[in-house]
Amino acid sequence: MQKLSFGKIRATRIAILVGVFLFGFNYQPNWVLNNFWLKADFYDVIPFKISFLVFQLVFSLVSTLIVEFGIRFIKKYA
């Protein structure tokens, strides 16, 4: 049986990143939720409305990118 591989990314790494994305989409730490959604005053200044779904998507993408760069850093220097 062949290993699932997308270029140099293995199935384990993909599973970790998908897990981080799903966890980040469903759960935001209190400081993120408070500072960037509940108490954020800068949403009144921008001329368009941002939904909570977009907020969740952006947070999950940022957290996934941080984990990906962390994995690359560890692989390079460990």
C-alpha positions as CSV (number, residue, x, y, z in Angstrom):
1,M,0.0,0.0,0.0
2,Q,1.3,3.4,-0.9
3,K,1.7,6.2,1.6
4,L,-0.5,9.2,1.0
5,S,1.8,12.0,0.0
6,F,1.3,15.5,-1.5
7,G,4.7,16.4,-2.7
8,K,6.9,16.5,0.4
9,I,3.9,16.7,2.8
10,R,3.1,13.4,4.4
11,A,-0.3,12.2,5.6
12,T,0.7,12.7,9.3
13,R,1.4,16.3,8.7
14,I,-1.8,16.8,6.7
15,A,-3.8,15.2,9.5
16,I,-2.1,17.5,12.1
17,L,-2.9,20.6,10.0
18,V,-6.5,19.5,9.4
19,G,-6.9,18.9,13.1
20,V,-5.5,22.3,14.0
21,F,-7.8,24.0,11.4
22,L,-10.9,22.3,12.7
23,F,-10.0,22.9,16.3
24,G,-9.2,26.6,15.5
25,F,-12.5,26.9,13.6
26,N,-14.6,25.6,16.6
27,Y,-12.6,27.1,19.5
28,Q,-11.0,30.5,19.9
29,P,-9.2,31.4,23.1
30,N,-11.0,33.9,25.3
31,W,-8.5,36.7,24.6
32,V,-8.9,36.3,20.9
33,L,-12.7,36.2,21.1
34,N,-12.9,39.2,23.5
35,N,-10.3,41.4,21.7
36,F,-11.2,40.7,18.1
37,W,-15.0,40.0,18.2
38,L,-16.9,40.8,21.4
39,K,-15.2,44.1,22.4
40,A,-13.8,45.2,19.1
41,D,-14.6,48.8,18.2
42,F,-12.9,48.8,14.8
43,Y,-15.7,46.9,13.2
44,D,-17.8,50.0,13.4
45,V,-15.3,52.0,11.3
46,I,-15.0,49.7,8.3
47,P,-17.7,50.1,5.7
48,F,-18.7,46.5,5.5
49,K,-20.1,43.9,7.9
50,I,-17.9,40.9,8.9
51,S,-19.8,37.8,10.0
52,F,-18.7,35.5,12.8
53,L,-18.1,32.7,10.2
54,V,-15.4,34.9,8.5
55,F,-13.9,35.6,11.9
56,Q,-13.7,31.9,12.6
57,L,-12.2,31.1,9.2
58,V,-9.5,33.8,9.5
59,F,-8.6,32.6,13.0
60,S,-8.3,29.0,11.9
61,L,-6.2,29.9,8.8
62,V,-3.8,32.0,10.9
63,S,-3.5,29.2,13.6
64,T,-2.9,26.6,10.9
65,L,-0.2,28.8,9.3
66,I,1.5,29.3,12.6
67,V,1.6,25.5,13.2
68,E,2.9,24.9,9.7
69,F,5.7,27.4,10.1
70,G,6.5,25.9,13.5
71,I,6.8,22.4,12.0
72,R,9.0,23.7,9.2
73,F,11.2,25.5,11.8
74,I,11.6,22.4,13.9
75,K,12.4,20.2,10.9
76,K,15.0,22.7,9.7
77,Y,16.8,23.3,13.0
78,A,16.2,20.1,15.0
